[in-house]
Amino acid sequence: MPNLNVTYQEMDDASIRLRNGKVDIEAQLVALKKTVDALVAGGYVTDQSSVQFQGSYDRFNTGVTNTLAGLDGMAEYLKKAAEVFRTADAQLASSLRGQG
C-alpha cells in the first residue's frame, strides 16, 4: 500500500468546489435573512417572542457566517498542498536527472 497518493487536479478541484460552495451558502443565508427580517417586520410582530426570534436568528446567522470562513482556510490549504506536492515531485525528479 502506498504511503502517498496525490492527484493534484482533484485537490485543486476540491479547493474550487469548497470556495464555490461557500459563495452559494452565503447567498442563501442572505436570502434567508431577508425572509426573517421581513417576517418580523410584518407577519410576525409581537412584544416579545418575535424580538427574541429575530435575535436568535441573528446569532445563528452570525455563527454560520463565521463557520463558513473556515471553508476558505480549507480551500486554501488544498490549493497550497497540491502546489507543494507538485514542486516537491518536480524537484525530486530534477535531482535524479543525469544520475542514471
FENURWO-V825570 format. One record per pair of residues at least 6 apart in sequence whose ideal C-beta (glycine too) atoms are under 8 Angstrom apart, sorted by the first residue. I is the first residue (numbers start at 1). J is the second residue. Records with the same first field share a line. If there is no record, write none. Layout:
I->J / J
//
This chain:
6->82 / 85
8->82 / 85 / 86
11->78 / 79 / 81 / 82 / 85
12->78 / 79 / 82
14->75 / 78
15->75 / 76 / 78 / 79 / 82
16->75
18->71 / 72 / 74 / 75 / 78
19->71 / 72 / 75
21->71
22->68 / 71 / 72 / 75
25->64 / 68
26->65 / 68
29->61 / 64 / 65
32->61
33->57 / 61
36->53 / 54 / 57
37->54
40->50 / 51 / 53 / 54
44->50 / 53
//
